Amino acid sequence: MIVVFSDIHLTDETTAVNVNPEAFTKILQKEIELCALKNEAREIVIVLNGDIFDFVRTDYWLKIDRSERPWNGNLDKRTAMNDNKKLMEFHYGKLFEEILKTKSSMAFISMMNSVSKKFGENIPVKVCYVTGNHDRIINTSAALKEKITGLFSSYEKANISFANEFMDAQKYSVLCRHGHEWDNANFGFELFKFINNADDFITRFHRDIYKLQTIGEVITAELMSGIIFRVREKISDVNFLNSLKDLNNIRPVSDTFLWIYWYGAAGSSRNKKILLNAFRDSLKEVLNTDLAKLWDNIQPEVWLLKGDITDRFEQILHIIDDLNFDSINKYVEIYKLFDKIFGSPVDAYSEGAMSEFKSKYYTGKDIQFILYGHTHEALHDYYFGDKDGKVKMYINTGTFLPYIKKTKDKKSFASAYQMTMVFIYSRDEDTEEGIPNKYPTMELWNGIKRKKYNIGKTA
């Protein structure tokens, strides 16, 4: 049996709210144990499908000197990151220590170890950590891999692995990726070719591309977290600040600017001014980073848009530079620009999965299930089906965080917590009367809870 989930985004909680700890100890753990017992699992493989620990949703980087941030300084061509490796190891190590202090992180680690303790003596329990874009640093940091391995103390070290994909065609007919491979702002395919003079024949899934920091990290840390960081310096209202942390959970991301206007519109004139200035100053910081300047050098013709993401940000900055908060809603051009920047259609992932099903790379491999995360939108779709019950499916593993979206009247926003878990069984698991199945079987659980949690004081 394999268990797949993604996008937990465990942070230090300075600019984001973590998943409620009970999601791990009272729901996920119990479901894993129940499914393993009732379906007579021969093994348990937990696939952490990316963005489990989050190293960019934080104000940690904003509290240190600009020259010491990962996206500034001399950028290494292999990682597009500050080339002071010792300094980077130090900072990421310190940030990880803060992440691990949170109740949610402790609950997640407890859940992982409890599963191994319960079943480990009788059946193998393994972990495969597939890296995403918010935990990308794991691909280049042996120290972080060692720390994470140490956290899963009840597992045999040989049963813990790190990868850019998990594939088991023979037993489970499954391929798992994080999914950011289809997001231009969060996967450095074109940047890698540009700074390394690589030819057009390099594969999108080349292992070196996964090491490359992208503009997406800069946007999350300097813009999204930057807004919260700067507002907190001026406003002490805990409820206002904690609600502002929802910035990271709006989908599609292109609605972020609209959400800021909607959320701030009812506030005092002082708060509106602070919010707009925080957005403006944070946007300037994004554009002033060395990585953004490097990103700006990518030839425009490689993008679906005319001009790259930094060009669009410059246009937004130019439009809002002399506006006040209340007048911004009149400038629909701003929303159009945000949509062009972040509005990667869901079809990009659907088409990506289709291309993988058809890829010559998988010729001879029986892949029935392709799983991505990243988008935070849990979904599943059938691509092919045979009369004997064999299918090819694309599944998105969603998130455990709030999913915030625009309401149908397009005048407000609403949210609910989501939890998505995927269980895939080998042919000799999940059987009827012990008779092996013709194909692997699959269960997909997607739970939604509407609740406003009390999260206490903001960090």
LUMGUZA-405579 format. One line per field, with one value per residue (C-alpha): chain; residue number from 0; x, y, z. Coordinates in nm, 3 decimals. Each point is the difference from the previous one (the first is absolute). Layout:
BEGIN
cadena c(A/...) .
num c(NUM/...) .
east c(X/...) .
north c(Y/...) .
up c(Z/...) .
END
This chain:
BEGIN
cadena c(A/A/A/A/A/A/A/A/A/A/A/A/A/A/A/A/A/A/A/A/A/A/A/A/A/A/A/A/A/A/A/A/A/A/A/A/A/A/A/A/A/A/A/A/A/A/A/A/A/A/A/A/A/A/A/A/A/A/A/A/A/A/A/A/A/A/A/A/A/A/A/A/A/A/A/A/A/A/A/A/A/A/A/A/A/A/A/A/A/A/A/A/A/A/A/A/A/A/A/A/A/A/A/A/A/A/A/A/A/A/A/A/A/A/A/A/A/A/A/A/A/A/A/A/A/A/A/A/A/A/A/A/A/A/A/A/A/A/A/A/A/A/A/A/A/A/A/A/A/A/A/A/A/A/A/A/A/A/A/A/A/A/A/A/A/A/A/A/A/A/A/A/A/A/A/A/A/A/A/A/A/A/A/A/A/A/A/A/A/A/A/A/A/A/A/A/A/A/A/A/A/A/A/A/A/A/A/A/A/A/A/A/A/A/A/A/A/A/A/A/A/A/A/A/A/A/A/A/A/A/A/A/A/A/A/A/A/A/A/A/A/A/A/A/A/A/A/A/A/A/A/A/A/A/A/A/A/A/A/A/A/A/A/A/A/A/A/A/A/A/A/A/A/A/A/A/A/A/A/A/A/A/A/A/A/A/A/A/A/A/A/A/A/A/A/A/A/A/A/A/A/A/A/A/A/A/A/A/A/A/A/A/A/A/A/A/A/A/A/A/A/A/A/A/A/A/A/A/A/A/A/A/A/A/A/A/A/A/A/A/A/A/A/A/A/A/A/A/A/A/A/A/A/A/A/A/A/A/A/A/A/A/A/A/A/A/A/A/A/A/A/A/A/A/A/A/A/A/A/A/A/A/A/A/A/A/A/A/A/A/A/A/A/A/A/A/A/A/A/A/A/A/A/A/A/A/A/A/A/A/A/A/A/A/A/A/A/A/A/A/A/A/A/A/A/A/A/A/A/A/A/A/A/A/A/A/A/A/A/A/A/A/A/A/A/A/A/A/A/A/A/A/A/A/A/A/A/A/A) .
num c(0/1/2/3/4/5/6/7/8/9/10/11/12/13/14/15/16/17/18/19/20/21/22/23/24/25/26/27/28/29/30/31/32/33/34/35/36/37/38/39/40/41/42/43/44/45/46/47/48/49/50/51/52/53/54/55/56/57/58/59/60/61/62/63/64/65/66/67/68/69/70/71/72/73/74/75/76/77/78/79/80/81/82/83/84/85/86/87/88/89/90/91/92/93/94/95/96/97/98/99/100/101/102/103/104/105/106/107/108/109/110/111/112/113/114/115/116/117/118/119/120/121/122/123/124/125/126/127/128/129/130/131/132/133/134/135/136/137/138/139/140/141/142/143/144/145/146/147/148/149/150/151/152/153/154/155/156/157/158/159/160/161/162/163/164/165/166/167/168/169/170/171/172/173/174/175/176/177/178/179/180/181/182/183/184/185/186/187/188/189/190/191/192/193/194/195/196/197/198/199/200/201/202/203/204/205/206/207/208/209/210/211/212/213/214/215/216/217/218/219/220/221/222/223/224/225/226/227/228/229/230/231/232/233/234/235/236/237/238/239/240/241/242/243/244/245/246/247/248/249/250/251/252/253/254/255/256/257/258/259/260/261/262/263/264/265/266/267/268/269/270/271/272/273/274/275/276/277/278/279/280/281/282/283/284/285/286/287/288/289/290/291/292/293/294/295/296/297/298/299/300/301/302/303/304/305/306/307/308/309/310/311/312/313/314/315/316/317/318/319/320/321/322/323/324/325/326/327/328/329/330/331/332/333/334/335/336/337/338/339/340/341/342/343/344/345/346/347/348/349/350/351/352/353/354/355/356/357/358/359/360/361/362/363/364/365/366/367/368/369/370/371/372/373/374/375/376/377/378/379/380/381/382/383/384/385/386/387/388/389/390/391/392/393/394/395/396/397/398/399/400/401/402/403/404/405/406/407/408/409/410/411/412/413/414/415/416/417/418/419/420/421/422/423/424/425/426/427/428/429/430/431/432/433/434/435/436/437/438/439/440/441/442/443/444/445/446/447/448/449/450/451/452/453/454/455/456/457/458) .
east c(0.000/0.121/-0.137/0.044/-0.063/0.162/0.006/-0.010/0.226/0.130/0.141/0.134/-0.345/0.136/-0.182/-0.223/-0.230/0.085/-0.234/-0.181/0.200/-0.309/-0.004/0.304/-0.066/-0.378/-0.065/0.297/0.160/-0.328/-0.079/0.342/-0.031/-0.358/0.072/0.313/-0.190/-0.324/0.177/0.276/0.287/0.321/0.198/-0.063/0.175/-0.073/0.066/0.035/-0.079/0.173/-0.030/-0.010/0.238/-0.016/0.317/-0.139/-0.329/0.178/0.133/0.332/0.165/-0.135/0.163/0.352/0.217/-0.105/0.343/-0.050/-0.329/0.001/-0.108/0.266/0.378/0.203/-0.239/0.134/-0.073/-0.095/-0.255/-0.073/0.060/0.238/0.331/0.105/-0.077/0.099/-0.223/-0.291/0.036/0.002/-0.312/-0.202/0.101/-0.113/-0.329/-0.062/0.049/-0.279/-0.230/0.051/-0.106/-0.358/-0.274/-0.097/0.352/0.021/-0.336/0.104/0.326/-0.182/-0.251/0.274/0.186/-0.317/-0.087/0.345/-0.014/-0.341/0.083/0.378/0.053/-0.236/0.013/0.250/-0.083/0.182/0.005/0.077/0.028/-0.064/0.122/-0.216/0.076/-0.041/0.230/0.230/0.303/-0.007/0.133/0.325/0.040/0.137/-0.032/-0.376/-0.044/0.187/-0.214/-0.324/0.121/0.077/-0.354/-0.145/0.175/-0.219/0.093/0.298/0.226/0.002/-0.379/0.018/0.071/-0.009/-0.085/-0.142/-0.258/-0.133/-0.078/-0.104/-0.138/0.015/-0.179/-0.215/-0.005/0.062/0.209/0.014/0.144/-0.055/-0.136/0.194/0.171/-0.289/0.015/0.233/0.046/0.090/0.205/0.323/-0.001/0.056/0.227/0.220/0.042/0.073/0.269/0.165/-0.020/-0.179/-0.153/-0.370/0.025/0.049/-0.293/-0.239/0.057/0.379/0.114/0.209/-0.303/-0.159/0.287/-0.065/-0.159/-0.269/-0.183/-0.286/0.198/0.080/-0.366/-0.112/0.267/0.044/-0.353/-0.251/0.194/0.132/-0.352/-0.076/0.341/-0.042/-0.361/0.092/0.250/-0.286/-0.312/-0.034/-0.351/0.053/-0.315/0.084/0.354/-0.100/-0.260/0.261/0.201/-0.264/0.175/0.188/-0.315/-0.198/-0.068/0.046/0.299/-0.101/-0.283/0.246/-0.007/-0.380/-0.007/0.226/-0.238/-0.308/0.156/0.127/-0.297/-0.194/0.299/0.091/0.166/0.320/-0.005/-0.072/0.297/0.224/-0.120/0.058/0.342/0.096/-0.101/0.187/0.318/-0.002/-0.043/0.299/0.206/-0.088/0.121/0.314/0.124/0.290/-0.202/-0.278/0.258/0.141/-0.350/-0.069/0.275/-0.185/-0.107/-0.371/-0.073/0.038/-0.308/-0.364/-0.025/0.177/0.250/0.084/-0.139/0.233/-0.120/-0.358/0.089/0.167/-0.320/-0.210/0.240/-0.019/-0.382/-0.040/0.292/-0.211/-0.339/-0.178/-0.168/-0.359/0.082/0.177/-0.321/-0.067/0.316/-0.103/0.336/0.161/-0.221/0.063/0.374/-0.027/-0.200/0.268/0.275/-0.157/-0.287/0.166/-0.303/-0.079/0.022/0.378/0.011/-0.267/0.188/0.324/-0.145/-0.130/0.344/0.152/-0.248/0.101/0.373/0.240/0.192/-0.272/-0.026/-0.021/-0.089/-0.356/-0.093/-0.369/0.008/0.188/-0.007/0.094/-0.045/0.108/-0.327/-0.175/-0.312/-0.093/-0.141/0.003/-0.069/-0.010/0.213/-0.045/-0.220/-0.014/-0.300/0.177/0.027/0.350/0.027/0.247/-0.072/0.141/-0.040/0.094/0.078/-0.123/0.095/-0.082/-0.020/-0.294/-0.103/-0.115/-0.182/-0.224/-0.372/-0.239/-0.113/0.367/-0.031/0.141/0.210/-0.064/0.207/0.001/0.272/0.074/0.168/0.089/0.149/0.059/0.040/0.115/0.012/0.196/-0.186/0.034/-0.132/-0.362/-0.114/-0.332/0.034/0.373/-0.029/0.256/-0.141/0.067/0.133/0.110/-0.291/-0.032/-0.185/-0.011/-0.118/-0.079/-0.140/-0.119/-0.054/-0.147/0.133/0.174/0.274/0.126/0.367/0.101/0.245/0.175/0.373) .
north c(0.000/0.346/0.315/0.331/0.354/0.336/0.374/-0.002/0.309/-0.027/0.345/0.194/0.169/0.355/0.075/-0.306/-0.216/-0.368/-0.295/-0.077/-0.271/-0.219/-0.050/-0.225/-0.175/-0.043/-0.037/-0.088/-0.243/-0.181/-0.027/-0.146/-0.254/-0.092/-0.043/-0.204/-0.239/-0.042/-0.044/-0.230/0.220/-0.190/0.322/0.369/0.258/0.360/0.234/0.360/0.165/0.335/0.323/-0.184/0.236/0.357/0.209/0.311/0.085/0.186/0.338/-0.158/0.121/0.353/0.034/-0.062/0.215/0.004/-0.124/-0.320/-0.104/-0.299/0.210/0.271/0.016/-0.198/-0.260/-0.350/-0.119/-0.345/0.122/0.369/0.051/0.209/-0.181/0.036/-0.363/0.012/0.301/-0.164/-0.320/0.209/0.198/-0.294/-0.200/0.277/0.038/-0.375/0.007/0.259/-0.205/-0.307/0.190/0.040/-0.229/-0.100/-0.115/-0.199/-0.163/-0.090/-0.159/-0.185/-0.136/-0.118/-0.179/-0.152/-0.170/-0.158/-0.111/-0.161/-0.200/-0.005/-0.332/-0.186/0.179/0.241/0.369/0.240/0.372/0.169/0.378/0.152/0.360/0.289/0.368/0.122/-0.275/0.005/0.074/-0.365/-0.089/0.186/-0.034/-0.326/0.146/0.048/-0.351/-0.135/0.203/-0.118/-0.359/0.041/0.124/-0.326/-0.186/-0.311/-0.082/-0.192/0.252/-0.220/0.043/0.381/0.150/0.339/0.040/0.228/-0.264/-0.327/-0.266/-0.361/-0.133/-0.366/-0.021/0.315/0.139/0.349/0.309/0.284/0.346/0.323/0.163/0.328/-0.133/0.154/0.342/0.245/0.220/-0.292/-0.230/0.130/-0.188/0.310/0.167/-0.308/0.002/0.373/0.012/-0.327/0.042/-0.333/-0.109/-0.043/-0.378/-0.010/-0.180/0.191/-0.257/0.017/-0.040/0.320/0.219/-0.105/0.167/0.338/0.272/0.193/0.331/-0.178/-0.018/0.370/0.090/-0.208/0.128/0.360/0.084/-0.222/-0.024/0.352/0.147/-0.169/0.093/0.370/0.023/-0.156/0.281/0.253/-0.188/-0.202/-0.141/-0.377/-0.104/0.225/-0.136/-0.365/0.039/0.165/-0.322/-0.152/0.176/-0.321/-0.212/0.190/-0.195/0.075/0.208/0.255/0.107/0.103/0.367/-0.003/-0.169/0.270/0.266/-0.191/-0.069/0.353/0.191/0.005/0.113/0.345/0.245/-0.046/-0.379/0.030/0.227/-0.237/-0.300/0.171/0.128/-0.346/-0.147/0.268/-0.028/-0.379/0.002/0.232/-0.241/-0.287/0.198/0.109/-0.353/-0.138/-0.303/0.219/0.194/-0.326/-0.130/0.318/-0.099/-0.305/0.070/0.094/-0.243/-0.297/0.112/-0.029/0.372/0.291/0.081/-0.202/0.010/0.279/0.219/-0.050/0.093/0.317/0.087/-0.052/0.211/0.277/-0.002/0.003/0.226/0.315/-0.153/-0.018/-0.320/0.093/0.095/-0.326/-0.194/0.219/-0.121/-0.333/-0.011/-0.094/-0.307/-0.096/0.021/-0.215/-0.253/-0.008/-0.044/-0.268/-0.134/-0.323/-0.197/-0.330/-0.137/0.040/-0.279/-0.207/0.029/-0.078/-0.322/-0.089/0.057/-0.227/-0.276/0.024/0.045/-0.244/0.006/-0.217/-0.242/-0.345/0.139/-0.050/0.339/0.026/0.279/0.331/0.211/0.368/0.250/0.366/0.160/-0.062/-0.097/-0.361/-0.165/-0.314/-0.073/-0.305/0.009/-0.354/-0.292/-0.363/-0.232/-0.230/0.279/0.129/0.380/0.284/0.275/0.338/0.078/0.320/-0.049/0.346/0.142/-0.022/0.379/0.237/0.031/0.359/0.099/0.269/-0.048/-0.034/0.360/0.101/0.253/-0.196/-0.301/-0.312/-0.295/-0.351/-0.229/-0.290/-0.334/-0.230/-0.348/-0.255/-0.372/-0.238/-0.376/-0.270/-0.287/-0.223/0.266/0.120/-0.343/-0.185/-0.344/0.013/0.003/0.243/0.291/0.033/0.354/0.215/0.160/0.359/0.196/0.380/0.186/0.371/0.155/0.358/0.175/0.345/0.136/0.312/-0.123/0.201/0.044/0.232/0.282/0.066/-0.069) .
up c(0.000/-0.081/0.164/-0.182/0.123/-0.063/0.067/0.378/0.002/0.356/0.076/0.298/0.002/-0.021/-0.327/-0.044/0.213/0.018/-0.040/0.325/0.185/0.035/-0.378/0.045/0.332/-0.017/-0.372/-0.219/0.243/0.066/-0.372/-0.079/0.279/-0.092/-0.371/0.069/0.229/-0.192/-0.335/0.134/-0.114/-0.080/0.042/0.065/-0.215/0.100/-0.292/0.115/-0.331/0.049/0.199/0.331/0.181/-0.127/-0.002/-0.172/0.177/0.278/0.102/0.101/-0.321/0.046/0.341/-0.126/-0.222/-0.366/-0.106/0.202/-0.159/-0.237/-0.303/0.042/-0.032/-0.250/-0.138/-0.058/-0.355/0.126/0.253/-0.084/0.372/0.208/-0.045/0.366/0.079/0.366/0.058/-0.180/0.202/0.318/-0.086/-0.130/0.306/0.236/-0.187/0.013/0.378/0.025/-0.224/0.217/0.313/-0.123/0.130/-0.353/-0.085/0.322/-0.071/-0.355/0.114/0.280/-0.251/-0.236/0.278/0.149/-0.330/-0.015/0.363/-0.047/-0.313/-0.025/0.175/-0.233/-0.336/-0.157/0.039/-0.233/-0.076/-0.331/0.027/-0.344/0.006/-0.118/-0.054/0.360/0.132/-0.303/0.220/0.111/-0.346/0.067/0.376/0.136/0.352/-0.035/-0.139/0.300/0.242/-0.159/0.003/0.371/0.067/-0.130/0.278/-0.001/-0.363/-0.124/-0.175/-0.308/-0.019/-0.032/-0.342/-0.173/-0.367/-0.268/-0.091/0.132/-0.256/0.047/-0.327/0.088/0.334/0.021/-0.357/0.138/-0.070/0.257/-0.056/0.188/-0.316/0.001/-0.310/-0.196/0.170/-0.176/0.307/0.227/-0.221/-0.148/-0.329/-0.215/0.259/0.012/-0.377/0.004/0.270/-0.098/-0.379/-0.015/-0.330/-0.067/0.022/0.376/0.161/0.223/0.273/0.004/0.362/-0.003/-0.075/0.331/0.185/-0.156/0.213/-0.190/0.006/0.179/0.324/-0.025/-0.053/0.298/0.239/-0.111/-0.120/0.182/0.327/-0.050/0.006/0.333/0.142/-0.087/0.112/0.335/0.060/-0.014/0.117/0.321/-0.057/0.043/-0.188/-0.293/-0.020/0.033/-0.273/-0.219/0.021/-0.229/-0.290/-0.075/-0.028/-0.265/-0.317/-0.275/0.108/-0.262/0.236/0.274/-0.086/-0.014/0.342/0.147/-0.124/0.124/0.340/0.053/-0.142/0.327/0.204/0.124/-0.236/0.203/-0.039/-0.372/-0.047/0.197/-0.202/-0.335/0.102/0.123/-0.336/-0.193/0.209/-0.010/-0.376/-0.030/0.209/-0.234/-0.301/0.183/0.068/-0.198/-0.103/-0.143/-0.199/-0.133/-0.076/-0.196/-0.244/-0.126/-0.356/-0.015/-0.282/0.233/0.192/-0.093/0.070/-0.163/0.271/0.308/0.351/0.113/-0.288/0.116/0.357/-0.125/-0.185/0.313/0.206/-0.256/0.007/0.380/0.086/0.029/0.084/0.332/0.123/-0.089/-0.358/-0.084/-0.061/-0.304/-0.172/-0.147/-0.179/0.331/0.036/-0.360/0.062/0.311/-0.197/-0.271/0.262/0.217/-0.204/-0.111/-0.111/0.165/-0.353/0.017/0.258/-0.172/-0.329/0.181/0.136/-0.347/-0.151/0.263/-0.073/-0.367/0.061/-0.163/0.328/0.152/-0.292/0.150/0.343/0.121/0.147/0.087/0.260/-0.031/0.316/0.028/0.282/-0.009/-0.119/0.337/-0.191/0.062/-0.310/-0.209/-0.364/-0.224/-0.316/-0.132/0.095/-0.114/0.007/0.244/0.262/-0.064/0.009/-0.035/0.252/0.093/0.371/0.180/0.368/0.100/0.338/0.371/0.025/-0.052/-0.362/-0.049/-0.315/-0.140/0.055/-0.293/0.029/-0.052/0.280/0.293/0.105/0.206/0.115/0.144/0.127/-0.233/0.050/-0.284/0.037/-0.273/0.072/-0.272/0.058/-0.175/-0.164/0.305/0.240/0.028/-0.123/0.016/0.161/-0.058/-0.380/-0.152/-0.199/-0.371/0.048/0.293/0.185/0.122/0.268/0.004/0.309/-0.020/0.317/0.047/0.332/0.049/0.326/0.125/0.232/0.295/-0.081/0.280/-0.027/-0.325/-0.009) .
END
